[in-house]
Each structure stands twice: as structure tokens, then as C-alpha cells.
């Protein structure tokens, strides 16, 4: 699966979760945070702009005037010199503790004339501590297991009439969606896995057409000889 497919998967999931849950359902914000953390594991672009209105309305992302950054007064020339989209975290690829780019949004980002931060980030915490965010907005997102989020997306997508989205998530397989140490019996007995598979079958996702490469072929599964993988994919019909 290409990285563009991951980006599309996350953006579509944001849309259906927003469409199928009440505005005061705080779980949606937690789910969004988990979805973008998942996306950050891959070589993906910054795609929050696709659904920015939803992210702002749901309290996942916050927008301020640029001069409201806590460091603006001391770094005015720097901030006023910004002319385009830019993450504000300084990353040194040569540093001994360089660990990649997963946290490149932690200090917020600028898209002049606006400053943005995401709930739970370092800049969000600084703004919350300074009283710029209050009430529910000053509460950090709850950590949620990816499988729980994917199941919530599947339920919402079924209600939204999008079995293809259900199938695309399920086709990522147990290696990405579940704990690696779970064996096939653990998966069979996991209530969240059971619920996800019920949605896959009930929604029509089990026979939804998937692009080539999304689901291992029967021959590939036979060669792999992995009981866990074979059990997981058996409910997805091979592409015609």
C-alpha cells in the first residue's frame, strides 16, 4: 500500500467519524489523534489541511494569530519572516538522539497568517498552561488502541454506506492493526476483533473490490504459512 493510500484512508476516516458522531462526543477527538499518530508512522505528507474545518471544530487542531505564539515577542523577526507553511520544531538529523520526524508537529506549525497546534502537542500544552485553552480544550486526548479506532471507523463507515473504507482498513492486516504477540487464538477470542469482523461481513466489506495488492493472494498466504494471517484474511473475497 502506497503512502498516499494511508493518507486517503485517514482523511476518509476523519470524515465518516465526524459525520456519524454527535458534536459533543469527546471520543472523536481522541480517535483523530490516534489516526494521525498512525499516519505519522509512514512516509506521509501533512494532510490535515484536507479536513481542517473538521479538525478545528472537533478540538483536534487549534488556530491562533501568529503573534499569539508564546515566543513571538522574543523572536519577532523570525515569525514575521515566515512566508509559507512550516513546522516549528527544529530537527537536527545529525544529532545523536535524532529519532525521525514523527514529532515534527509537536511545536506547532505556521501557515501565515495563522499558527496551528494539535491537541496533546508541546505547543498545545504551553498554550493551555498559559490559559489560552480552557475547559475541554485544555484536556489532553486519551490514548486509544488503534484497533479500537479502526473498529469505530468501520462502524461509522458502515452507517455511512462506505464498505470500501471498512475493507481497506481491515486489509491492512493483523500486523499493523493488532499487537504482534497475539496468536490466532488470541485474535479469535478478542471481542474488538470479533466486532470488527462482524462489521466487515455485515457491511458487505468482505466482498468489496480492493485495489491490487491490498489483500494477499491465496498463493501468498499459502507460501507464508502463517495461521494468523490466513485466519484474518479468509473473510475477504479475493479480487476478481
N, C-alpha and C positions, 0 to 999 in steps of 0.2 A: 504494500500500500504506500503510495507516494505521500509526501508531507502535505501536499495540497489537499489530499483526501482527509487527513487528520484535521486540517483547518476547517474544511467544509463540514465535517462531522460535528465538530464543536460548535460552530456557528449555528447550524441547523438545530442542534440540541438546545441551545440558548433560546431560540425562537419558540420551540414547542413547549419547553418548560414555562416560559413566560406566558404563553397563550393559554395554558391549561391549569394554572395555579393562581389563586387569589393574590391580590397586590400585597396583602399583609402576611403572606406565608413566608416567614423568615428562612425556611429551608432552601428556597430558591437561590438566595444569595450564597449560601454555603455550597450548593451544588455548582453554581457558576465558578466559584473559587476553585473547587476540585477539578472542574473541566479544564480551566486554563492552566492549572498545575500539571495536568496530564499532557496538555498540548506542549508545555514547556520542555517536556522530556524529548521532544523531537525537533528536527531542524525545520521549524515553522516560522513564518513571518508574524509580525504584530497584526492580528486580525480583529482586535476588539472594536476597531472603528466600524466594522460591518454592522454591529449590533449595539453601537454606543448608546443610542437612546434607551434601549432596554437596560443596559448595564448601569446607566446613570439613575434611571427610575427605580431600579431594584436595590440600589445601595451597594453594588459591587465596585463601581467606579465613581470617583468624586472629581468635580471640576471646580477650579478656583481661578481667579485672576492671577496672572503671573506674579504680580507684586505681593501676593499673599504667601509666597513661599517663605518659610522661616529664615532662610539665609539671604533673602533678597537684599536687605539693607546692606549687608556686608559684601555682597557680590553683585552689585547692581549692574556693573559694566558687563559681566558675564551674561546675566539674564537678559539684559537689553540687547545683547549681541546675537541672541538666538533667533534664527530666521525660519527654521523648519522643524519638523518632528525630530525629537531627540530624547533618548533615555538619559536620566541624570546620574545614574550610578557610574562611577569611574571604575573601569575594569582593566587591570594590568595582566595581560596574557603571559608576561614573563615572571610574574610573582610566584613565589614558591607555593603559596596557598591558592593559586588560581584553580577554580573548580568548574569552569564553564560559564555559560551565560544564563542559566536557569533563573537567577535572581536579578537580571538586568533591569527589571521594573521596580525593584524594591525601594529605590529613592525617587520614584515617580518619573513622569515624562512630560515633555513640553510639546505642544502643538500650537505655536503662537496664534492668538494672544492668551492661550489657556494653559494652565497647569493641571495635570491629572495625577491621581493616585488611586491605587486599588486597595480595597479593604484588607486589612491584615498586614500590609506592607510597612516598611520602616517609616516612610514619609507619612502614611496614614496614621501611624502611632504618634508621631510628632505633632501632627495637626490635632489629633484627638486630645493629647496631653495639654495642648495649648488652648483647648476649649473651642476650636473651630468646628469640631464634630461633637454632637451630643446625642444623648438618648440611644436609640437602637443603632445609630450611625457610629457611635463610639464603642460598640461591642464587636470584638473580633469574630470573624466567621468560625463556626465549628468545623473541626476536621471530620471529614466523611470518607468512608471507604469508597474507592472507585466503583466497585461492583454495586454498591447501594445507589450511587448516582446513575450508573448505566441502567439499572432497573427502573429508577424513577423516570429517566428519559424514555425508556421503552414503553412504560405505562402511558406517559403523556403522548408519545408518538402514535400509539395505537388509537387513543381517543381523537388524535388529530388527523387520523386517516393516512398515516405515513409508515406502512410496513417496511418500506425500503430502509428507513432510518433504523428501525429495530434490527433488521437483518445485518446492516452494516456494522453496528456496534457488536452484535453477537459474533460476527465473523472475525473480529479481532482475536478471538480465541482465549482459552484459559490462561495462557502465559502472560498476557497483558492485563486481563480483567480480574484475575484471582491471585491469591498467594501461591507462589511457586511450590511450596512444600505440600500443598493439598494433593492427595491422590484421588483416583476416580471415585472411591467410596466416600471420601470427604465431600466431593462435589455432589454426588448423588444425595447426600444427607444434608446438604446446606440449604436452608429454607429460602435464602435470597436467590441462589442459583435456580432452585425449583420454580420460584415465581418468575424469574426471567425466562426460563424455558417455556413456561405456560403462556406468557405473552407472545413469545416467538411463534408458538404453534397456533394460538387463538387468533392472532392478528393477521395471519397469512404470511408472516415474515419467513416462515420455514420454506416457502416456495417462491419467495420474491427473487426476481432476477438480480444477480450481483455481477459487477464487472469482473472480468477475468483476473484471477489471482487473489480474489478476496477469500475464497474458500479453498482449502487444499483438495485436490482431486482424490478420488478413492485410491488411485495408484500411489499417490504421495503418502496418504495415510498408511497404506499397507507397508510401504518401504520404511516409514518412520517407526512403525510397530509400537506406538505409544497408546496404551489403552485409554488414557485420559483424553488425549486429543481426539481419538476415534469416537469416544462416547460424546464428547462435546459437539462435534460436527455432524453426527449422524442425523440430526433433525433438520439440517439444512439440505434442501434438494440440490444436487449438482446442477450447474448451469447447463442448459440445453445445447 
